[in-house]
Amino acid sequence: MEFSLWESLLLGVMVLGIIFWMRPGIKASMNVSRNAKSDWVGLLIPIGFVIMFVFFLVAMV
């Protein structure tokens, strides 16, 4: 699907508008995430469950 020129320009303007509209929230969340302690266990446990589930699905085939 190919966009015409005016559709591409309108899409670009909309994306820039959304970025500028959400910039204060993004900036605040970046500051909060810099000061937060890292929680690698909270990330690795769900990834491990997903990997085990994929292995289970492959083994069932």
VODREN-269083 format. One record per residue: z negated, y, x of N, C-alpha, C in turn; residue in three letters. Coordinates in steps of 0.001 Angstrom, whole numbers, padded with zeros to 6 digits, always signed. Example, Ala and Ser with C-alpha at 12.3 -4.5 7.8 and 13.67 -1.06 7.14 Angstrom:
# residues 2
-007800-005690+013190-007800-004500+012300-007800-003300+013200ala/-007080-002250+012850-007140-001060+013670-007870+000030+012900ser/
This chain:
# residues 61
+000000-001170+000844+000000+000000+000000+000000+001236+000891met/+000965+002069+000700+001084+003261+001527+000823+004496+000676glu/-000020+005391+001211-000343+006621+000499+000694+007687+000805phe/+000911+008569-000160+001766+009717+000107+000955+010755+000879ser/+001620+011785+001326+000971+012797+002165-000179+013475+001434leu/+000023+013861+000189-001031+014583-000518-002222+013677-000820trp/-001964+012381-001030-003071+011450-001259-003896+011264+000023glu/-003219+011199+001158-003930+011073+002433-004759+012310+002724ser/-004185+013487+002461-004936+014726+002680-006142+014817+001750leu/-005952+014455+000493-007057+014488-000466-008154+013502-000072leu/-007773+012322+000375-008758+011337+000820-009529+011846+002037leu/-008831+012461+002985-009498+013025+004162-010471+014127+003801gly/-010082+015002+002872-010970+016081+002434-012194+015504+001733val/-011993+014470+000927-013128+013849+000238-014090+013202+001231met/-013572+012526+002240-014431+011875+003240-015226+012927+004009val/-014556+014000+004430-015272+015068+005136-016333+015715+004248leu/-016018+015903+002973-017001+016468+002047-018221+015585+001889gly/-018006+014288+001792-019129+013353+001659-019970+013348+002927ile/-019314+013395+004095-020063+013415+005359-020919+014670+005446ile/-020342+015833+005124-021121+017076+005184-022221+017109+004134phe/-021974+016495+002971-022975+016475+001911-024167+015602+002298trp/-023923+014498+002997-024987+013569+003361-025555+013817+004755met/-025068+014815+005474-025504+015055+006844-027002+015292+006991arg/-027663+016067+006134-029119+016240+006318-029894+014927+006205pro/-029515+014084+005260-030190+012792+005116-029919+011873+006294gly/-028694+011882+006792-028351+011058+007944-029136+011511+009159ile/-029223+012836+009353-029956+013380+010504-031437+013003+010428lys/-032032+013106+009239-033448+012763+009079-033682+011276+009317ala/-032793+010428+008811-032993+008993+009012-032790+008594+010469ser/-031922+009287+011195-031763+009016+012624-033036+009380+013377met/-033674+010486+013022-034935+010872+013666-036036+009864+013375asn/-036103+009368+012153-037119+008385+011800-036874+007077+012548val/-035608+006676+012663-035317+005406+013323-035572+005473+014825ser/-035456+006647+015427-035769+006777+016856-037259+006561+017116arg/-038092+006977+016168-039533+006894+016357-040133+005582+015834asn/-039339+004748+015191-039850+003494+014638-039932+002426+015718ala/-040924+001548+015581-041009+000443+016539-039975-000610+016176lys/-039470-001290+017181-038410-002266+016934-038994-003545+016333ser/-038225-004165+015465-038652-005369+014761-037546-006409+014864asp/-037424-006999+016053-036354-007963+016287-036573-009252+015518trp/-037811-009630+015285-038081-010861+014528-037562-010712+013096val/-037721-009528+012533-037223-009278+011184-035716-009335+011092gly/-035037-009146+012195-033585-009264+012216-033142-010687+012518leu/-033811-011341+013434-033365-012654+013889-033621-013765+012874leu/-034673-013661+012082-034985-014707+011102-033884-014830+010044ile/-033444-013745+009397-032348-013909+008428-031043-014389+009065pro/-030743-013915+010278-029526-014367+010952-029625-015863+011251ile/-030797-016324+011664-030989-017749+011904-030805-018577+010648gly/-031321-018086+009508-031136-018804+008252-029663-018857+007851phe/-028938-017782+008069-027510-017776+007747-026764-018774+008622val/-027081-018816+009904-026421-019765+010811-026735-021200+010401ile/-027997-021482+010068-028352-022830+009625-027635-023186+008319met/-027501-022229+007409-026812-022478+006146-025329-022776+006377phe/-024707-022048+007298-023296-022305+007612-023141-023683+008227val/-024027-024058+009152-023971-025410+009723-024139-026474+008628phe/-025051-026229+007690-025246-027153+006576-023978-027296+005741phe/-023320-026158+005452-022101-026220+004660-020992-026962+005399leu/-020869-026744+006701-019851-027435+007484-020159-028927+007527val/-021426-029289+007641-021796-030704+007700-021540-031411+006381ala/-021581-030696+005279-021376-031308+003970-019907-031596+003676met/-018998-031022+004455-017560-031211+004188-017065-032502+004746val/
